[in-house]
Amino acid sequence: DVDVDVLASQVERASELIRLCRDRIGNAKMQIDTVVGGLET
């Protein structure tokens, strides 16, 4: 059996981690775009 409270807690934690990863990926993409933009000019 799966404890619903434990599952809800794990889903909430997963959501936080996904949000953190998206932020970090977004920041890395902006840095890469800046570097590539500098190479193209």
mmCIF file as Biopython writes it, N, C-alpha, C and O atoms, coordinates in Angstrom:
data_model
#
loop_
_atom_site.group_PDB
_atom_site.id
_atom_site.type_symbol
_atom_site.label_atom_id
_atom_site.label_alt_id
_atom_site.label_comp_id
_atom_site.label_asym_id
_atom_site.label_entity_id
_atom_site.label_seq_id
_atom_site.pdbx_PDB_ins_code
_atom_site.Cartn_x
_atom_site.Cartn_y
_atom_site.Cartn_z
_atom_site.occupancy
_atom_site.B_iso_or_equiv
_atom_site.auth_seq_id
_atom_site.auth_asym_id
_atom_site.pdbx_PDB_model_num
ATOM 1   N N  . ASP A ? 1  ? 0.832  -1.198 0.000   1.0 0.0 1  A 1 
ATOM 2   C CA . ASP A ? 1  ? 0.000  0.000  0.000   1.0 0.0 1  A 1 
ATOM 3   C C  . ASP A ? 1  ? 0.868  1.251  0.000   1.0 0.0 1  A 1 
ATOM 4   O O  . ASP A ? 1  ? 1.950  1.277  0.588   1.0 0.0 1  A 1 
ATOM 5   N N  . VAL A ? 2  ? 0.383  2.262  -0.656  1.0 0.0 2  A 1 
ATOM 6   C CA . VAL A ? 2  ? 1.083  3.536  -0.726  1.0 0.0 2  A 1 
ATOM 7   C C  . VAL A ? 2  ? 0.395  4.513  0.221   1.0 0.0 2  A 1 
ATOM 8   O O  . VAL A ? 2  ? -0.818 4.708  0.156   1.0 0.0 2  A 1 
ATOM 9   N N  . ASP A ? 3  ? 1.186  5.123  1.102   1.0 0.0 3  A 1 
ATOM 10  C CA . ASP A ? 3  ? 0.658  6.140  2.003   1.0 0.0 3  A 1 
ATOM 11  C C  . ASP A ? 3  ? 0.453  7.425  1.200   1.0 0.0 3  A 1 
ATOM 12  O O  . ASP A ? 3  ? 1.399  7.970  0.631   1.0 0.0 3  A 1 
ATOM 13  N N  . VAL A ? 4  ? -0.773 7.895  1.162   1.0 0.0 4  A 1 
ATOM 14  C CA . VAL A ? 4  ? -1.116 9.056  0.348   1.0 0.0 4  A 1 
ATOM 15  C C  . VAL A ? 4  ? -0.347 10.288 0.805   1.0 0.0 4  A 1 
ATOM 16  O O  . VAL A ? 4  ? 0.081  11.089 -0.027  1.0 0.0 4  A 1 
ATOM 17  N N  . ASP A ? 5  ? -0.165 10.453 2.107   1.0 0.0 5  A 1 
ATOM 18  C CA . ASP A ? 5  ? 0.569  11.613 2.619   1.0 0.0 5  A 1 
ATOM 19  C C  . ASP A ? 5  ? 2.030  11.575 2.190   1.0 0.0 5  A 1 
ATOM 20  O O  . ASP A ? 5  ? 2.604  12.605 1.836   1.0 0.0 5  A 1 
ATOM 21  N N  . VAL A ? 6  ? 2.626  10.403 2.222   1.0 0.0 6  A 1 
ATOM 22  C CA . VAL A ? 6  ? 4.015  10.257 1.784   1.0 0.0 6  A 1 
ATOM 23  C C  . VAL A ? 6  ? 4.110  10.537 0.291   1.0 0.0 6  A 1 
ATOM 24  O O  . VAL A ? 6  ? 5.016  11.238 -0.158  1.0 0.0 6  A 1 
ATOM 25  N N  . LEU A ? 7  ? 3.187  9.997  -0.465  1.0 0.0 7  A 1 
ATOM 26  C CA . LEU A ? 7  ? 3.174  10.222 -1.910  1.0 0.0 7  A 1 
ATOM 27  C C  . LEU A ? 7  ? 3.017  11.708 -2.231  1.0 0.0 7  A 1 
ATOM 28  O O  . LEU A ? 7  ? 3.710  12.228 -3.106  1.0 0.0 7  A 1 
ATOM 29  N N  . ALA A ? 8  ? 2.119  12.388 -1.535  1.0 0.0 8  A 1 
ATOM 30  C CA . ALA A ? 8  ? 1.913  13.821 -1.756  1.0 0.0 8  A 1 
ATOM 31  C C  . ALA A ? 8  ? 3.187  14.597 -1.439  1.0 0.0 8  A 1 
ATOM 32  O O  . ALA A ? 8  ? 3.542  15.532 -2.157  1.0 0.0 8  A 1 
ATOM 33  N N  . SER A ? 9  ? 3.865  14.216 -0.381  1.0 0.0 9  A 1 
ATOM 34  C CA . SER A ? 9  ? 5.116  14.874 -0.010  1.0 0.0 9  A 1 
ATOM 35  C C  . SER A ? 9  ? 6.181  14.656 -1.074  1.0 0.0 9  A 1 
ATOM 36  O O  . SER A ? 9  ? 6.926  15.576 -1.412  1.0 0.0 9  A 1 
ATOM 37  N N  . GLN A ? 10 ? 6.253  13.447 -1.598  1.0 0.0 10 A 1 
ATOM 38  C CA . GLN A ? 10 ? 7.237  13.141 -2.635  1.0 0.0 10 A 1 
ATOM 39  C C  . GLN A ? 10 ? 6.930  13.887 -3.932  1.0 0.0 10 A 1 
ATOM 40  O O  . GLN A ? 10 ? 7.846  14.353 -4.608  1.0 0.0 10 A 1 
ATOM 41  N N  . VAL A ? 11 ? 5.665  14.001 -4.280  1.0 0.0 11 A 1 
ATOM 42  C CA . VAL A ? 11 ? 5.274  14.738 -5.482  1.0 0.0 11 A 1 
ATOM 43  C C  . VAL A ? 11 ? 5.613  16.215 -5.318  1.0 0.0 11 A 1 
ATOM 44  O O  . VAL A ? 11 ? 6.086  16.852 -6.259  1.0 0.0 11 A 1 
ATOM 45  N N  . GLU A ? 12 ? 5.376  16.760 -4.129  1.0 0.0 12 A 1 
ATOM 46  C CA . GLU A ? 12 ? 5.711  18.162 -3.872  1.0 0.0 12 A 1 
ATOM 47  C C  . GLU A ? 12 ? 7.213  18.383 -4.000  1.0 0.0 12 A 1 
ATOM 48  O O  . GLU A ? 12 ? 7.648  19.369 -4.595  1.0 0.0 12 A 1 
ATOM 49  N N  . ARG A ? 13 ? 8.002  17.475 -3.448  1.0 0.0 13 A 1 
ATOM 50  C CA . ARG A ? 13 ? 9.466  17.583 -3.541  1.0 0.0 13 A 1 
ATOM 51  C C  . ARG A ? 13 ? 9.916  17.476 -4.998  1.0 0.0 13 A 1 
ATOM 52  O O  . ARG A ? 13 ? 10.785 18.230 -5.434  1.0 0.0 13 A 1 
ATOM 53  N N  . ALA A ? 14 ? 9.339  16.555 -5.741  1.0 0.0 14 A 1 
ATOM 54  C CA . ALA A ? 14 ? 9.683  16.405 -7.155  1.0 0.0 14 A 1 
ATOM 55  C C  . ALA A ? 14 ? 9.363  17.684 -7.917  1.0 0.0 14 A 1 
ATOM 56  O O  . ALA A ? 14 ? 10.127 18.099 -8.788  1.0 0.0 14 A 1 
ATOM 57  N N  . SER A ? 15 ? 8.248  18.301 -7.593  1.0 0.0 15 A 1 
ATOM 58  C CA . SER A ? 15 ? 7.865  19.552 -8.244  1.0 0.0 15 A 1 
ATOM 59  C C  . SER A ? 15 ? 8.892  20.644 -7.957  1.0 0.0 15 A 1 
ATOM 60  O O  . SER A ? 15 ? 9.257  21.405 -8.853  1.0 0.0 15 A 1 
ATOM 61  N N  . GLU A ? 16 ? 9.357  20.722 -6.714  1.0 0.0 16 A 1 
ATOM 62  C CA . GLU A ? 16 ? 10.381 21.706 -6.352  1.0 0.0 16 A 1 
ATOM 63  C C  . GLU A ? 16 ? 11.670 21.454 -7.125  1.0 0.0 16 A 1 
ATOM 64  O O  . GLU A ? 16 ? 12.296 22.395 -7.613  1.0 0.0 16 A 1 
ATOM 65  N N  . LEU A ? 17 ? 12.067 20.195 -7.239  1.0 0.0 17 A 1 
ATOM 66  C CA . LEU A ? 17 ? 13.296 19.855 -7.955  1.0 0.0 17 A 1 
ATOM 67  C C  . LEU A ? 17 ? 13.177 20.173 -9.441  1.0 0.0 17 A 1 
ATOM 68  O O  . LEU A ? 17 ? 14.127 20.665 -10.051 1.0 0.0 17 A 1 
ATOM 69  N N  . ILE A ? 18 ? 12.023 19.894 -10.020 1.0 0.0 18 A 1 
ATOM 70  C CA . ILE A ? 18 ? 11.806 20.203 -11.438 1.0 0.0 18 A 1 
ATOM 71  C C  . ILE A ? 18 ? 11.883 21.707 -11.663 1.0 0.0 18 A 1 
ATOM 72  O O  . ILE A ? 18 ? 12.497 22.161 -12.629 1.0 0.0 18 A 1 
ATOM 73  N N  . ARG A ? 19 ? 11.265 22.484 -10.775 1.0 0.0 19 A 1 
ATOM 74  C CA . ARG A ? 19 ? 11.311 23.943 -10.889 1.0 0.0 19 A 1 
ATOM 75  C C  . ARG A ? 19 ? 12.754 24.437 -10.780 1.0 0.0 19 A 1 
ATOM 76  O O  . ARG A ? 19 ? 13.171 25.308 -11.544 1.0 0.0 19 A 1 
ATOM 77  N N  . LEU A ? 20 ? 13.512 23.885 -9.836  1.0 0.0 20 A 1 
ATOM 78  C CA . LEU A ? 20 ? 14.917 24.262 -9.669  1.0 0.0 20 A 1 
ATOM 79  C C  . LEU A ? 20 ? 15.719 23.932 -10.929 1.0 0.0 20 A 1 
ATOM 80  O O  . LEU A ? 20 ? 16.510 24.750 -11.398 1.0 0.0 20 A 1 
ATOM 81  N N  . CYS A ? 21 ? 15.514 22.745 -11.467 1.0 0.0 21 A 1 
ATOM 82  C CA . CYS A ? 21 ? 16.238 22.338 -12.675 1.0 0.0 21 A 1 
ATOM 83  C C  . CYS A ? 21 ? 15.879 23.225 -13.864 1.0 0.0 21 A 1 
ATOM 84  O O  . CYS A ? 21 ? 16.755 23.612 -14.637 1.0 0.0 21 A 1 
ATOM 85  N N  . ARG A ? 22 ? 14.604 23.547 -14.010 1.0 0.0 22 A 1 
ATOM 86  C CA . ARG A ? 22 ? 14.184 24.425 -15.110 1.0 0.0 22 A 1 
ATOM 87  C C  . ARG A ? 22 ? 14.837 25.793 -14.990 1.0 0.0 22 A 1 
ATOM 88  O O  . ARG A ? 22 ? 15.271 26.366 -15.989 1.0 0.0 22 A 1 
ATOM 89  N N  . ASP A ? 23 ? 14.909 26.321 -13.763 1.0 0.0 23 A 1 
ATOM 90  C CA . ASP A ? 23 ? 15.559 27.618 -13.553 1.0 0.0 23 A 1 
ATOM 91  C C  . ASP A ? 23 ? 17.029 27.553 -13.932 1.0 0.0 23 A 1 
ATOM 92  O O  . ASP A ? 23 ? 17.543 28.446 -14.605 1.0 0.0 23 A 1 
ATOM 93  N N  . ARG A ? 24 ? 17.703 26.495 -13.500 1.0 0.0 24 A 1 
ATOM 94  C CA . ARG A ? 24 ? 19.129 26.362 -13.791 1.0 0.0 24 A 1 
ATOM 95  C C  . ARG A ? 24 ? 19.373 26.174 -15.283 1.0 0.0 24 A 1 
ATOM 96  O O  . ARG A ? 24 ? 20.317 26.738 -15.837 1.0 0.0 24 A 1 
ATOM 97  N N  . ILE A ? 25 ? 18.529 25.385 -15.930 1.0 0.0 25 A 1 
ATOM 98  C CA . ILE A ? 25 ? 18.663 25.183 -17.373 1.0 0.0 25 A 1 
ATOM 99  C C  . ILE A ? 25 ? 18.396 26.493 -18.110 1.0 0.0 25 A 1 
ATOM 100 O O  . ILE A ? 25 ? 19.093 26.821 -19.071 1.0 0.0 25 A 1 
ATOM 101 N N  . GLY A ? 26 ? 17.391 27.238 -17.661 1.0 0.0 26 A 1 
ATOM 102 C CA . GLY A ? 26 ? 17.087 28.526 -18.280 1.0 0.0 26 A 1 
ATOM 103 C C  . GLY A ? 26 ? 18.249 29.497 -18.151 1.0 0.0 26 A 1 
ATOM 104 O O  . GLY A ? 26 ? 18.582 30.201 -19.105 1.0 0.0 26 A 1 
ATOM 105 N N  . ASN A ? 27 ? 18.871 29.538 -16.966 1.0 0.0 27 A 1 
ATOM 106 C CA . ASN A ? 27 ? 20.025 30.418 -16.763 1.0 0.0 27 A 1 
ATOM 107 C C  . ASN A ? 27 ? 21.197 29.992 -17.638 1.0 0.0 27 A 1 
ATOM 108 O O  . ASN A ? 27 ? 21.879 30.836 -18.219 1.0 0.0 27 A 1 
ATOM 109 N N  . ALA A ? 28 ? 21.431 28.695 -17.732 1.0 0.0 28 A 1 
ATOM 110 C CA . ALA A ? 28 ? 22.525 28.199 -18.571 1.0 0.0 28 A 1 
ATOM 111 C C  . ALA A ? 28 ? 22.261 28.542 -20.037 1.0 0.0 28 A 1 
ATOM 112 O O  . ALA A ? 28 ? 23.179 28.916 -20.767 1.0 0.0 28 A 1 
ATOM 113 N N  . LYS A ? 29 ? 21.007 28.414 -20.462 1.0 0.0 29 A 1 
ATOM 114 C CA . LYS A ? 29 ? 20.661 28.742 -21.852 1.0 0.0 29 A 1 
ATOM 115 C C  . LYS A ? 29 ? 20.929 30.215 -22.139 1.0 0.0 29 A 1 
ATOM 116 O O  . LYS A ? 29 ? 21.445 30.556 -23.204 1.0 0.0 29 A 1 
ATOM 117 N N  . MET A ? 30 ? 20.582 31.089 -21.195 1.0 0.0 30 A 1 
ATOM 118 C CA . MET A ? 30 ? 20.839 32.519 -21.397 1.0 0.0 30 A 1 
ATOM 119 C C  . MET A ? 30 ? 22.337 32.790 -21.509 1.0 0.0 30 A 1 
ATOM 120 O O  . MET A ? 30 ? 22.763 33.597 -22.336 1.0 0.0 30 A 1 
ATOM 121 N N  . GLN A ? 31 ? 23.134 32.119 -20.682 1.0 0.0 31 A 1 
ATOM 122 C CA . GLN A ? 31 ? 24.585 32.301 -20.749 1.0 0.0 31 A 1 
ATOM 123 C C  . GLN A ? 31 ? 25.132 31.803 -22.080 1.0 0.0 31 A 1 
ATOM 124 O O  . GLN A ? 31 ? 25.984 32.452 -22.687 1.0 0.0 31 A 1 
ATOM 125 N N  . ILE A ? 32 ? 24.649 30.661 -22.530 1.0 0.0 32 A 1 
ATOM 126 C CA . ILE A ? 32 ? 25.094 30.102 -23.808 1.0 0.0 32 A 1 
ATOM 127 C C  . ILE A ? 32 ? 24.694 31.027 -24.951 1.0 0.0 32 A 1 
ATOM 128 O O  . ILE A ? 32 ? 25.488 31.281 -25.856 1.0 0.0 32 A 1 
ATOM 129 N N  . ASP A ? 33 ? 23.461 31.530 -24.908 1.0 0.0 33 A 1 
ATOM 130 C CA . ASP A ? 33 ? 23.009 32.458 -25.953 1.0 0.0 33 A 1 
ATOM 131 C C  . ASP A ? 33 ? 23.884 33.705 -25.988 1.0 0.0 33 A 1 
ATOM 132 O O  . ASP A ? 33 ? 24.194 34.218 -27.063 1.0 0.0 33 A 1 
ATOM 133 N N  . THR A ? 34 ? 24.280 34.192 -24.820 1.0 0.0 34 A 1 
ATOM 134 C CA . THR A ? 34 ? 25.139 35.373 -24.748 1.0 0.0 34 A 1 
ATOM 135 C C  . THR A ? 34 ? 26.503 35.085 -25.363 1.0 0.0 34 A 1 
ATOM 136 O O  . THR A ? 34 ? 27.025 35.893 -26.131 1.0 0.0 34 A 1 
ATOM 137 N N  . VAL A ? 35 ? 27.076 33.939 -25.027 1.0 0.0 35 A 1 
ATOM 138 C CA . VAL A ? 35 ? 28.389 33.574 -25.565 1.0 0.0 35 A 1 
ATOM 139 C C  . VAL A ? 35 ? 28.313 33.387 -27.074 1.0 0.0 35 A 1 
ATOM 140 O O  . VAL A ? 35 ? 29.150 33.909 -27.810 1.0 0.0 35 A 1 
ATOM 141 N N  . VAL A ? 36 ? 27.316 32.648 -27.533 1.0 0.0 36 A 1 
ATOM 142 C CA . VAL A ? 36 ? 27.165 32.399 -28.967 1.0 0.0 36 A 1 
ATOM 143 C C  . VAL A ? 36 ? 26.899 33.712 -29.699 1.0 0.0 36 A 1 
ATOM 144 O O  . VAL A ? 36 ? 27.423 33.931 -30.792 1.0 0.0 36 A 1 
ATOM 145 N N  . GLY A ? 37 ? 26.098 34.575 -29.109 1.0 0.0 37 A 1 
ATOM 146 C CA . GLY A ? 37 ? 25.834 35.876 -29.712 1.0 0.0 37 A 1 
ATOM 147 C C  . GLY A ? 37 ? 27.106 36.688 -29.854 1.0 0.0 37 A 1 
ATOM 148 O O  . GLY A ? 37 ? 27.276 37.405 -30.840 1.0 0.0 37 A 1 
ATOM 149 N N  . GLY A ? 38 ? 27.999 36.588 -28.885 1.0 0.0 38 A 1 
ATOM 150 C CA . GLY A ? 38 ? 29.274 37.286 -28.956 1.0 0.0 38 A 1 
ATOM 151 C C  . GLY A ? 38 ? 30.174 36.719 -30.031 1.0 0.0 38 A 1 
ATOM 152 O O  . GLY A ? 38 ? 30.982 37.447 -30.608 1.0 0.0 38 A 1 
ATOM 153 N N  . LEU A ? 39 ? 30.051 35.444 -30.308 1.0 0.0 39 A 1 
ATOM 154 C CA . LEU A ? 39 ? 30.878 34.819 -31.340 1.0 0.0 39 A 1 
ATOM 155 C C  . LEU A ? 39 ? 30.401 35.197 -32.739 1.0 0.0 39 A 1 
ATOM 156 O O  . LEU A ? 39 ? 31.190 35.253 -33.682 1.0 0.0 39 A 1 
ATOM 157 N N  . GLU A ? 40 ? 29.105 35.454 -32.862 1.0 0.0 40 A 1 
ATOM 158 C CA . GLU A ? 40 ? 28.528 35.730 -34.177 1.0 0.0 40 A 1 
ATOM 159 C C  . GLU A ? 40 ? 28.775 37.157 -34.638 1.0 0.0 40 A 1 
ATOM 160 O O  . GLU A ? 40 ? 28.656 37.454 -35.827 1.0 0.0 40 A 1 
ATOM 161 N N  . THR A ? 41 ? 29.117 38.044 -33.708 1.0 0.0 41 A 1 
ATOM 162 C CA . THR A ? 41 ? 29.312 39.448 -34.103 1.0 0.0 41 A 1 
ATOM 163 C C  . THR A ? 41 ? 30.746 39.738 -34.441 1.0 0.0 41 A 1 
ATOM 164 O O  . THR A ? 41 ? 31.081 40.869 -34.792 1.0 0.0 41 A 1 
#
